[in-house]
Amino acid sequence: MRHLKEKIIEITSAAMEIAESVIAAIMLLIVFLGIGYLGSRLISIFGTHFLLDSKEIHYLLDIVLTVFIIVELFRITIAYILDKDVMHTVLEAALVALARKIILYEFDKYGIYGALALSILTVVLVIAYYMVGKEEVKM
């Protein structure tokens, strides 16, 4: 019975390692597809004119920052696969995602309450980032 349990654990552990690698590969593919999409949009925009209006800048920034977030999520996946502490990396990804929201914030759509929520989230993330960094220094 003990041998069977060990075999099951061994098989499921191997399956999880394969799943983690597949997820990492898919995320890397998404990064490259995002970069390709950004390139195609740039070619499309600059094929018709050379100056960007504010909507086009907003649109391109949205794509670039989204790709950055996916890169950060890929870094989290790799850190997890390598059995590293991922908390610092998760907080960095959260800060990048928050920066995207702040940079592309639409006041007309979300109003003052949305801005207040982003402000509170910023303070919480900065404190968490500071506390995790302080804890790493102790180790």
C-alpha positions as CSV (number, residue, x, y, z in Angstrom):
1,M,0.0,0.0,0.0
2,R,2.8,2.4,0.9
3,H,4.5,1.7,-2.4
4,L,1.3,2.6,-4.3
5,K,1.0,5.9,-2.4
6,E,4.6,6.8,-3.2
7,K,4.1,5.9,-6.9
8,I,0.9,8.0,-7.1
9,I,2.8,11.0,-5.5
10,E,5.6,10.5,-7.9
11,I,3.3,10.4,-11.0
12,T,1.2,13.4,-9.8
13,S,4.4,15.4,-9.0
14,A,5.7,14.7,-12.5
15,A,2.4,15.7,-14.0
16,M,2.4,19.0,-12.1
17,E,6.0,19.7,-13.3
18,I,4.8,19.1,-16.9
19,A,1.7,21.4,-16.4
20,E,3.9,24.1,-14.9
21,S,6.2,24.0,-17.9
22,V,3.3,24.0,-20.4
23,I,1.8,27.1,-18.6
24,A,5.2,28.8,-18.8
25,A,5.5,28.0,-22.5
26,I,1.9,29.3,-23.1
27,M,2.7,32.5,-21.3
28,L,5.9,33.0,-23.3
29,L,3.9,32.5,-26.5
30,I,1.4,35.1,-25.3
31,V,4.2,37.6,-24.7
32,F,5.5,37.0,-28.3
33,L,2.0,37.2,-29.7
34,G,1.5,40.5,-27.8
35,I,4.7,41.9,-29.2
36,G,3.6,40.8,-32.7
37,Y,0.2,42.4,-32.2
38,L,1.9,45.6,-31.0
39,G,4.2,45.6,-34.1
40,S,1.2,45.0,-36.4
41,R,-0.7,48.0,-34.8
42,L,2.4,50.2,-35.2
43,I,2.7,49.3,-38.8
44,S,-1.0,49.9,-39.4
45,I,-1.0,53.3,-37.7
46,F,2.3,54.5,-39.2
47,G,1.3,53.2,-42.6
48,T,-1.4,55.9,-42.8
49,H,0.2,58.7,-40.8
50,F,3.2,59.6,-38.7
51,L,1.7,61.6,-35.9
52,L,-0.3,59.9,-33.1
53,D,-3.4,61.4,-31.5
54,S,-4.2,60.9,-27.9
55,K,-6.5,57.9,-28.5
56,E,-3.8,56.1,-30.5
57,I,-1.2,56.8,-27.8
58,H,-3.6,55.5,-25.1
59,Y,-4.3,52.4,-27.2
60,L,-0.6,51.7,-27.8
61,L,0.3,52.3,-24.1
62,D,-2.4,49.9,-23.1
63,I,-0.9,47.2,-25.3
64,V,2.7,47.8,-24.1
65,L,1.7,47.8,-20.5
66,T,-0.4,44.7,-20.9
67,V,2.5,42.9,-22.4
68,F,4.7,44.1,-19.5
69,I,2.1,42.6,-17.1
70,I,2.2,39.3,-18.9
71,V,6.0,39.3,-18.7
72,E,5.8,39.8,-15.0
73,L,3.3,36.9,-14.7
74,F,5.8,34.8,-16.7
75,R,8.5,35.7,-14.2
76,I,6.2,34.6,-11.4
77,T,5.7,31.3,-13.1
78,I,9.4,30.7,-13.6
79,A,10.1,31.7,-10.0
80,Y,7.5,29.3,-8.8
81,I,8.8,26.4,-11.0
82,L,12.3,27.1,-9.6
83,D,10.9,26.9,-6.0
84,K,11.9,30.5,-5.3
85,D,10.0,32.9,-3.1
86,V,7.5,34.5,-5.4
87,M,6.0,37.1,-3.0
88,H,8.4,39.9,-4.2
89,T,7.7,39.0,-7.8
90,V,4.0,38.9,-7.3
91,L,4.1,42.4,-5.7
92,E,6.2,43.7,-8.6
93,A,3.6,42.4,-11.0
94,A,0.8,44.0,-9.0
95,L,2.7,47.3,-9.0
96,V,3.1,47.1,-12.8
97,A,-0.6,46.3,-13.2
98,L,-1.5,49.2,-10.9
99,A,0.8,51.5,-12.8
100,R,-1.1,50.5,-16.0
101,K,-4.4,51.4,-14.4
102,I,-3.1,54.7,-13.1
103,I,-1.5,55.7,-16.4
104,L,-4.6,54.8,-18.4
105,Y,-7.1,55.9,-15.8
106,E,-10.4,57.2,-17.3
107,F,-11.8,59.7,-14.8
108,D,-15.0,60.2,-16.9
109,K,-15.7,56.4,-16.7
110,Y,-14.7,55.7,-13.0
111,G,-14.9,59.0,-11.3
112,I,-13.5,60.0,-7.9
113,Y,-14.4,56.7,-6.2
114,G,-12.3,54.8,-8.7
115,A,-9.4,57.2,-8.2
116,L,-9.8,56.8,-4.4
117,A,-9.8,53.0,-4.7
118,L,-6.6,53.2,-6.8
119,S,-5.0,55.5,-4.2
120,I,-5.8,53.1,-1.4
121,L,-4.5,50.1,-3.4
122,T,-1.3,52.0,-4.2
123,V,-0.7,52.7,-0.5
124,V,-1.4,49.1,0.4
125,L,0.9,47.7,-2.3
126,V,3.7,50.1,-1.4
127,I,3.5,49.0,2.3
128,A,3.4,45.3,1.3
129,Y,6.4,45.8,-1.0
130,Y,8.3,47.6,1.8
131,M,7.4,44.9,4.4
132,V,8.4,42.0,2.1
133,G,11.7,43.8,1.3
134,K,12.3,44.4,5.0
135,E,11.6,40.7,5.7
136,E,14.1,39.6,3.0
137,V,16.8,41.8,4.5
138,K,16.3,40.0,7.9
139,M,16.9,36.6,6.3
